[in-house]
Amino acid sequence: MSIYLERYAFTPLHIDSKPQLDTGLIVVIPVFNEKHLNDALNSLIASSLPPVTTEVIIIINQAENCSDEIELQNNITFKDTSRWINNNNKKEIHFFVKHLSLPKKHAGVGLARKAGMDEATRRFEAIDNEKGIILCYDADCFCAPNYLSEIYHSFTSKKLKGASIYFEHQIDNLSSLEKEGILQYELHLRHYVNGLRKAGYPYAFHTVGSSMAVRVDIYKKVGGMNRRKAGEDFHFLHKVIPFGNFEEITSTAVYPSSRSSNRVPFGTGKAMGDWINHSKSTFYSYHPAIFNDIAGLLKTVPLLYKLTNINEITTTLTPEIQAYLELENFTTIVVDIKRQSSNLNTFIHRWFSWFNGLKVLHLVHYLRDNKYESMPICTAVKTSIKEKEDTTLQLLEKYRNLDKNFTADQIDLKHLYSEHL
């Protein structure tokens, strides 16, 4: 057993049956107070299968102190899912369901994902497969018909260490208010990531929990999934991405739910709940100029290593960027990174270890709060990509096409700083 499993893994789920020796893909699905899990499973089992055994681990979970209503629904879901599994298990794909009561202090989607991903790790270790793929899916998702086979093919053919899978939120059977809300919210997500890509940020990838995958050896190296009640996907993937060989798989798709929810303090469900409850018509997002300011900072990275006078470089940046860097004790940080770096390539990688995804988000919020007020998302997008389309869906399709055609080498460090390396 690895050090990770001994020291950091969640209590075993105790799946009794041993994994097949050729198991290469394990899907993890956290389930909480869910009435329609069978729909997600039916979509999954209809997907074309890879040339290895696939497993699906379903974790029906609740807090120790959950309400009687939630416990009742979870019991119903467990029984329904057990029946579904008995009718649908195949030689090539095996389903397992477990019902967990989680410590009330940490109960939530992060710990539920962790429980399943740790169990997937145990099962891969049992067959000495360090390249096995752990795939995250959600109980209210659908997927494209080539979902499982294409993810496996992408990982094996490109030797990926991790991936974000292309997604589009479900919009069928929504009211006009709900549809407009989810379109604007998804547009906001894509506006943020594409803004960072345009700025030259090398770790700008979507971080949606229902559409992410990681190789098991990398999963252990980053310390596994965290126990956060929300944002677990963002924090997890931003530990995986710097290992490299990370891509967005755009040859298949996941279709997350658009429903409102009060399960987490932020994210899709919370955004949709606020939209519907307050009858909103406009979602506000980041001013495009924020990403221009960040681009200015990113262009200075090689110079921070080559020149001795750091202030000479930072004074060329906007006053707000300078103020933020001062708050971060930036000069001391850069000096420490330079001391630990024997060459420019090492310095750049260490610098971006400091300027990670969370740090970037903090800077975006700092610029929003101190310089650029938020603006309607459709206005922000029209300003950013200079388009005149009127409808939210037309604008979103522009960004979806940008993401479908995106390749990771566009923001690879060697590409971004080719003239210096």
ZIPEJO-V627573 format. One record per residue. SS is DSSP state (~ for helix, > for strand, _ for the rest). Layout:
# ZIPEJO-V627573
ss:SS
ss:SS
This chain:
# ZIPEJO-V627573
ss:_
ss:_
ss:~
ss:~
ss:~
ss:~
ss:~
ss:_
ss:_
ss:_
ss:_
ss:_
ss:_
ss:_
ss:_
ss:_
ss:_
ss:_
ss:_
ss:_
ss:_
ss:_
ss:>
ss:>
ss:>
ss:>
ss:>
ss:>
ss:>
ss:>
ss:>
ss:_
ss:_
ss:_
ss:_
ss:_
ss:~
ss:~
ss:~
ss:~
ss:~
ss:~
ss:~
ss:~
ss:~
ss:_
ss:_
ss:_
ss:_
ss:_
ss:_
ss:_
ss:>
ss:>
ss:>
ss:>
ss:>
ss:>
ss:>
ss:>
ss:>
ss:>
ss:>
ss:_
ss:_
ss:_
ss:_
ss:~
ss:~
ss:~
ss:~
ss:~
ss:~
ss:~
ss:~
ss:~
ss:~
ss:~
ss:~
ss:~
ss:~
ss:~
ss:~
ss:~
ss:~
ss:~
ss:~
ss:~
ss:_
ss:_
ss:_
ss:_
ss:>
ss:>
ss:>
ss:>
ss:>
ss:>
ss:>
ss:>
ss:>
ss:>
ss:_
ss:_
ss:_
ss:_
ss:_
ss:_
ss:~
ss:~
ss:~
ss:~
ss:~
ss:~
ss:~
ss:~
ss:~
ss:~
ss:~
ss:~
ss:~
ss:~
ss:~
ss:~
ss:~
ss:~
ss:_
ss:_
ss:_
ss:_
ss:_
ss:_
ss:>
ss:>
ss:>
ss:>
ss:>
ss:>
ss:_
ss:_
ss:_
ss:>
ss:>
ss:_
ss:_
ss:_
ss:~
ss:~
ss:~
ss:~
ss:~
ss:~
ss:~
ss:~
ss:~
ss:~
ss:~
ss:~
ss:_
ss:_
ss:_
ss:>
ss:>
ss:>
ss:>
ss:>
ss:>
ss:_
ss:_
ss:_
ss:_
ss:_
ss:_
ss:_
ss:_
ss:~
ss:~
ss:~
ss:~
ss:~
ss:~
ss:~
ss:~
ss:~
ss:~
ss:~
ss:~
ss:~
ss:~
ss:~
ss:~
ss:~
ss:~
ss:~
ss:~
ss:~
ss:~
ss:~
ss:~
ss:_
ss:_
ss:_
ss:_
ss:_
ss:_
ss:_
ss:_
ss:_
ss:~
ss:~
ss:~
ss:>
ss:>
ss:>
ss:>
ss:~
ss:~
ss:~
ss:~
ss:~
ss:~
ss:_
ss:_
ss:_
ss:_
ss:_
ss:_
ss:_
ss:_
ss:_
ss:_
ss:~
ss:~
ss:~
ss:~
ss:~
ss:~
ss:~
ss:~
ss:~
ss:~
ss:~
ss:~
ss:_
ss:_
ss:>
ss:>
ss:>
ss:>
ss:>
ss:>
ss:>
ss:>
ss:>
ss:>
ss:_
ss:_
ss:_
ss:_
ss:_
ss:_
ss:_
ss:_
ss:_
ss:_
ss:_
ss:_
ss:~
ss:~
ss:~
ss:~
ss:~
ss:~
ss:~
ss:~
ss:~
ss:~
ss:_
ss:_
ss:_
ss:_
ss:_
ss:_
ss:>
ss:>
ss:_
ss:_
ss:_
ss:~
ss:~
ss:~
ss:~
ss:~
ss:~
ss:~
ss:~
ss:~
ss:~
ss:~
ss:_
ss:~
ss:~
ss:~
ss:~
ss:~
ss:~
ss:_
ss:_
ss:_
ss:~
ss:~
ss:~
ss:~
ss:~
ss:_
ss:_
ss:_
ss:_
ss:~
ss:~
ss:~
ss:~
ss:~
ss:~
ss:~
ss:~
ss:~
ss:_
ss:_
ss:~
ss:~
ss:~
ss:~
ss:~
ss:~
ss:~
ss:~
ss:~
ss:~
ss:_
ss:_
ss:_
ss:_
ss:~
ss:~
ss:~
ss:~
ss:~
ss:~
ss:~
ss:~
ss:~
ss:~
ss:~
ss:_
ss:_
ss:~
ss:~
ss:~
ss:~
ss:~
ss:~
ss:~
ss:~
ss:~
ss:~
ss:~
ss:~
ss:~
ss:~
ss:_
ss:_
ss:_
ss:_
ss:>
ss:>
ss:~
ss:~
ss:~
ss:~
ss:~
ss:~
ss:~
ss:~
ss:~
ss:_
ss:_
ss:_
ss:_
ss:_
ss:_
ss:~
ss:~
ss:~
ss:~
ss:~
ss:~
ss:~
ss:~
ss:~
ss:~
ss:~
ss:~
ss:~
ss:_
ss:_
ss:_
ss:~
ss:~
ss:~
ss:~
ss:_
ss:~
ss:~
ss:~
ss:~
ss:_
ss:_
ss:_
ss:_
ss:_
